[in-house]
Structures are given as structure tokens and as C-alpha cells.
Amino acid sequence: MDTPIGPGPTGMNLNNIRVCARCGLRYDWRKSPSGMKMTYCSSLCERADLGFTVEALIRWEREPMDKEPVAPAGE
């Protein structure tokens, strides 16, 4: 549906309404704080479903591995 509905001069476009994969609520995907805006209505649903948020995964840094010298196999 491309016809705007609701109050105001522009109304609300139903193309922007999605259903959350976790909780099943309808939401406007453009206003979702989730990193996966078109899938989850909030970061809480994203974390509950995946076990992490995309934003946290992007910011996560691996700790450098301490490289120990490798002895030759014959010794």
C-alpha cells in the first residue's frame, strides 16, 4: 500500500511497518534502535533472539594471542 494513512499531512505508509521476528509486534522499521532494523523492533529483541547485538559485535575486539616460539619437531 503506497497510500499514506493516519493523521498529519504525510500520514503513515504501511510499507514501513514490519512484524518483529522475536515478539511479533508491529513496528515502523525506520524507528527501530536495533542493528537489524527490518527484523527486530528493538535491541532487546535482537539480543534475546541472537544472544548478542550487531552493534556489540561490531565494537568487540579480540584479545591478541601471545605467540610462543614453536620448537622444531625433532628436538
N, C-alpha and C positions, 0 to 999 in steps of 0.2 A: 504494500500500500504506500503510494507516494503522497497521498493527500494528508496534509497536516491536520491533526485533531487537537482538541483541548483549548484552554484559554490562551490569550495573547495573540499578537499579530502573526507569529510564525507557528504557533501550536506545537504539537509533538508529532514527530514522524515515527510510525510504527516499525520502520526498517532499523531503527536504532535500539529496539527493545529485544533483549535476549533472555534466555532462561538459564539460570546458574546450574552448572553441572553437578554441584555439590548439594545445594539446599533446595533447588527447584523454584526459587523466587524469580519473578520477572524484574529486570533492571535495565537501565539505559547504559549500554556498554561504554559510552564515552565518559561517564562519570565514575566508573569503577576504579578504585585505587589499586586493584590487582595488577600484577605484571602481565597476566594473561586476561586482559580486559574482555575479550569476546567469549571467554569460557567461565570465569568466576565473577560473582558480584562483589567480592571483597577479598582482601589479602587473607582474612581469617579462613574463608572457604578454600582458597588456594592452598594454604598451609595444611589445613585439615585433610584435604584430598591427596596432596602430593607428599606431605611431610616436610616441605620446605617451600619458600617463596622464590620466585625467579630473581627478584631483587637481591635477596640474601645470597643466592648462588653466584650472581654476578660480582658481588662485593667480596666473596670468600676468596682467601688466598691460601694456597698450600704452603705448608712449612717446608723450607728447603731440607732435603735429605742430607745428612752428614755422610760424605763419601769416605769410606775407609779404604785404605790401599788393599788391593787384591794381590795375594801371594800367588806365584806361579803354581800350577798343579803338581809339578814334580818335586817340590820341596816340602 
